[in-house]
Amino acid sequence: MPTVILTGLPVPGSPLADELRSLGFEVRPAAGPQDAAAALAGVPADQRVAVVDTAFVGHTHALRLALTDPRFDACAVTGALSVQAAAREALDKAVATEGADGSGPYADRLAAAVEATGTTVQRPELGSLVAAVPADADERAAASAAVAAVDEEAVRLRSAVKSRDGFFTTFCISPYSRYIARWCARRGLTPNQVTTASLITALIAAACAATGDRWGYVAAGVLLIVSFVLDCTDGQLARYSLQYSTMGAWLDATFDRAKEYSFYAGLALGAARNGDDVWGLALGAMILMTCRHVVDFSFNEANHDATANTSPTAALSDRLDSVGWTVWVRRMIILPIGERWAMIAVLTAFTTPRIVFYALIAGCAFGALYTTAGRVLRSLTRKARRTDRAAQALADLADSGPLAELQARLLRGRAGSFGSVHVAALGTVLMTGAALYLPFGDPRLVAVAVIYTMTAGLAVAAPLKGALDWLIPPLFRAAEYVTVLALAVKADVPGALPAAFGLIAAVAYHHYDTVYRIRGGTGAPPHWLVRTIGGHEGRVLLTTVLAAVLVDRASDFPVALTALAVFVALVVLVESIRFWVSSGAPAVHDEGEPA
């Protein structure tokens, strides 16, 4: 149980102790710094501990933000400081150095001393919430009046909504989903339970779509919207009650992809019942969406801590932000998850799976071109210095296997004169062009795959610090996914496209898992995992070899793809689940742009 040390002389009539207990803390009084040090010594080092001034006046939610957020090792507002086990040593040092003769609230002095040791102390943005330590009765009365003037619950509900979201989510979902989140919180439901409910609802929607009947399509559209409401609710519940967790971040990120891809599969199965084969379209939609996301992830990682001048493109974007309606238009045209799911739901209910996928591919293609073009222009007009951390993140996102690693080792030290992104682009064009135009099983395709493997190694032989090197991971994704899709189409045998869908879904999960590990600050998956599943170049080469070997027995190609998909899925899922459940990774929660 977490402990709060309440320092200072008791304030008659103060509800502070009861408020702290309502937040789940054991309250231990301490008259002064020496008593606080003794009380701190009695708290186990692996437990959260807080120091709060007895004169504190403020909203309970201000205390909640400072004392219970699991994402930060140390967090403080005026008059209150909380640390987790990772920052306990810094707090112990602060207590040892801060005596009774300092000025200002004791908790504030401790927070400053903790920061002086090099430990980051998070100071949450309170907005209209109050957190103060009044010096006299007049100040206390003024602070109490300020507390009474602010509707704490309204602030809490408003802050439960993601800071940046799409138009549909902001205006059509969040106005009521925040109240669902509060309802869940008051009944003890957790964000992970709501996330799981969202997944189950989406899977039922996919099953309804797979019936191929109009009632099934209508039900699927309705259930998909319900699933999205729950998807918004889980994050809002996490923010409302500060129930952030590593598992929650992983579930939220991966279940979104599982729901979307399962629904694609349901639509394809439903269309097949009516004699329409749209598996190729489903694969195309999945490939476009995944590659667009990789563009987002790679660009953000490359520029996360880069130093650069301001580009004209960025300046134009800032000017457009000052015109309110352009912000919403630019968010909508990239087809974020809210707009995308709304479009899929409506078109599923009233049209056919083929029309759904045509609209989805058109929208995703436009969004991908828009975002990629803007980021290319920014990169070319900014003189950025990228860090070693950014270069390593891009190398991890590249997903290079043993063949590319061997090539990179052989060329290391001699690769600086090669333009990494140009080499990757050349290899991608050669590979996708050959896959699209050469017949199924043509031996020349294997030769092109060997050349692609060599270019893949050459592209990552030097640190990825060039202006456009963030394009290398999405180029590799496009080469691998399009090759698998093209071979499955050209095999022209039953089951080839569904098997290819399963393989790309398994590989895409691995790529998303890599992204969210890097985002969480825990680094990429272990090298043995990437080597075991071959890396992108190894899988491309293996797929082309399988096509060449099975050219006279094309009916066996789906079996080979299915076996490869099952192998990749098992290895990746087992390691991913092991990591996210037991790694002790810090709690994270995505507050960034909509996926």
ABEGO torsion letter per residue (X at the ends): XBBBBBBEBBBBGBAAAAAAAAAGBBBBBBABAAAAAAAAAABBAABBBBBBBAABBEBAAAAAAAAABAABABBBBBGBBBBBAAAAAAAAAAAAABBAABBEBAAAAAAAAAAAAGBBBBBBBAEABBBBBBABAAAAAAAAAAAAABBAAAAAAAAABBABBBAAAAAAAAAAAAAAAAAAAAAGBBAAAAAAAAAAAAAAAAAAAAAGBAAAAAAAAAAAAAAAAAAAAAAAAAAAAGBBBAAAAAAAAAAAAAAAAAAAAAAAAAAAAAGBBAAAAAAAAAAAAAAAAAAAAAAAAAAAABBBBBBAAAAAAAAAAABAAAAAAAAAAAGBAAAAAAAAAAAAAABBAAAAAAAAAAAAAAAAAAAAAAAAAAAAABBBBBBAAAAAAAAAAAGBBAAAAAAAAAABGAAAABBAAAAAAAAAAAAAAAAAABBBGBAAAAAAAAAAAAAAAAAAABBBABAAAAAAAAAAAAAAAAAAAAAAAAAGBBGAAAAAAAAAAAAAAAAAAAAAAAAAGAEBBBAAAAAAAGEAAAAAAAAAAAAAAAAABAAAAAAAAAAAAAAAAAAAAAAAAAAAAAAGBBBBBBABBBX
